[in-house]
């Protein structure tokens, strides 16, 4: 190949003599046109991880898991999210290096932070959090495993299988950045741990990317601006701080996160389908052994959302029940939402302890015929990122007049219209048998009335007595009949 051809291919150095001696001449950097961030440059260090089977697997993991079945636009995958997170991580650390040269940020810091952003989700299983938060605890109750542990395992697997040349010290640092910490880690710069997985206050590029990407794809409007946060950040006392003008912008970011959980991630139909996916995978697990992959990188590499197709394609008789559940998803004969209760603050633990499937069955009337298998309970907690606390209270700020001192800003100085509660506990009831929705709801409300009466008797001033059913969710007694009539009418029209 001649010198001009090598230059056309992106070579940075060309030897005019023996062309066979040119081994490091070509620059493998590529550009990706991302709908959120525009053109993203992937350099050699990033590409050596992107171009591996372990990272390419993320193309087959939906970012929104079961919510994709409800929001057709939410078809984006962990693949593009990780590339976007890596891009933002690199941009943040390079911006800090330019604005504050005294921080001593070097090329290794920039490289490791970018790779941590790139690899932070390598350990997600099928349907993302459905796998590690719901399926694994049921399939392997004795196992203590998280997707962060899976990411570390797959990081090592990618390096070993693809012979990636990287120092052991850098690998250790990348793993620590993925886990996140607020405690000193050797001689590493602590503010770097605020960038990818911020355990101090939750402001990190992972959220910057997934909030904006999810909003864009599902059509939810977002009013916060992460680019302003990046431009107005600086390090004070080994901590990333923000211009005081960004206090409300940060409040809006956490509110948007809450809103996505409320409207998208915990959507009732998405949760119903999530239950169906879990049921199908639990039935199939003794045969296809999904749960055995969490400590085996070779097996884990094959686990994607395609596990549903693996179940469907199988001719093993033991998978017939799982195949019928999946068929119900395809025909939209999904598990049905029955009822929902938002629990008063301070009462969640006591009510949840008395609220279970068997107890609901115990409150059915003589004419009811549902059983425990028909009832599904979902206990969830939606918050701003730090449970009861306001994350903004843990963020420090600076002013343009004094960029060396950091300070916090109390909530009332940001806005008088911000929430006073930052988490809510919710009990939701679903059923595997749609025709029994009304029966189950009536029994659950009898149980609720009993619990409220006991609470009021024990403590007349208790806020628990305020918990009442939502009239807007009350089901008609003839629901099964009205549904069947509607379906027959639809059929007749067709």
ABEGO torsion letter per residue (X at the ends): XBAAAAAAAGBABBBABBAAABAAABBABBBBBBAAAEBBBBBAAAAAAABBAAAAAAAABBAAEAAAAABAABABBAAAAAAAAAAAAAAAAAAAAAABAAAGBBAAAAAAAAAAAAAAAAABBBGEAAAAAAAAAAABAABBBBAAAAAAAAAAAAAAAAGBBBBAAAAAAAAAAAAEBABBBEABBAAAAAAABBAAAGBBAAAAAAAAAAAAAAGBBBABBAAAAAAABBBBGGBBBBBAAAAAAAAAAAAAAAAAAAAAAABAAAAAAAAAAAAAAAAAAAAAGAAAAAABAAAAAABBAAAAAAAAABABAAAAAAAAAAAAAAAGBBBBBABBBBBBBGAAAAAAAABBAAAAAAABBAABABBAAABBBBBBBBBAGAEABBAAAABBBBBAABAABBBBBBAAAABAABBABABBBBBBBBBABAAAAAAAAAAAAAAAAAAAAAAAAABAABAAAABBBBAAABBBAAAAAAAAAAAAAAAAAX
